[in-house]
Amino acid sequence: MPRPSRWMIRCSFVYLFLGILMGAMMLIHKAYFIHSAIWMLLPIHIEVTIFGWIIQLTLGTAYYMLPRFLEGPSRGDSRLAYVMIASLNLGIIFVIADSLLSFALPFDWIGRIFELAAVGLFVKLHWNRITTYRTS
Amino acid sequence: MPFVSRTFVKAGMIYFVLSLIAGLLLEIDAVSLPALMPLFWHMLMVGWITQIIFGVSIWMFPGRNREEGFVNQKWGWLTLILLNSGLVLRLIAEPALGYSEAQIWSVLLVGSAVLQVAGGTTYLIEMWPRIMSKKQQRKKRKRRRES
């Protein structure tokens, strides 16, 4: 398994654990009152589980499993893959920060732009890997 | 495909159907069931998507123990049992809490949360050491053969 995939999959595991913990806290709060601010966790729970866990795991696994190039670097320019990882995770962190605190800058927008950049890089890295090795 | 993965995928398919039935009920104005919206989302995202990811990753990621049986696949089986029992408890307790204030439903809801956290933890115990490079994989295989 290549290093970018290992990083993405491990990050997704961390987000999975955080997402489950937040979900569990909100579920317990439905049964026994914990704190009135607990529902602030809902948008973070959604961001962490969808972008942090599911999307990140999918991208990391695709980078590992899709057909590789027969010439040159087998999975394309690995520097772009690292930029993709950084961009996706910065995006998630910016969106979460916007849910938690109020900033003068629109952190949710900045976060979504980082996430969009990560997905654009994912498409660039993988477009030509969607292929078959058969010649006929 | 190991037995535990097949069970994950089949359980996931059941939740997929149930979640879409819940989604359909949400569209019918005459039907008003408590907690239907969160149940719809969690059957879809936990019951179906997360469960199919768990099953396929246990099967496809490197470093899998190819021996069948509960002991050999204990973390996978524990994940399946804990996650599904947690989700089933939620499906029962959350709507019930909307109808009755009996203490039992609150206790069951807390139980559901604890079981799902435990299920996530056992999955991570199984999978975290399996995220490895080819070199680490070769070393692990060599160590296995030697022992």
Interface residues (C-beta under 8 A of the other chain):
Chain A: M1 P2 R3 R6 I9 R10 F13 L16 F17 I20 L21 G23 A24 M25 L27 I28 K30 A31 Y32 T49 I50 W53 I54 L57 T61 M65
Chain B: M45 I49 T50 I53 S57 M60 F61 P62 R90 A93 E94 L97 W105 S106 V107 L109 V110 S112 A113 V114 Q116 V117 G120 T121 Y123 L124 M127 W128 I131 M132 S133 K134 Q137
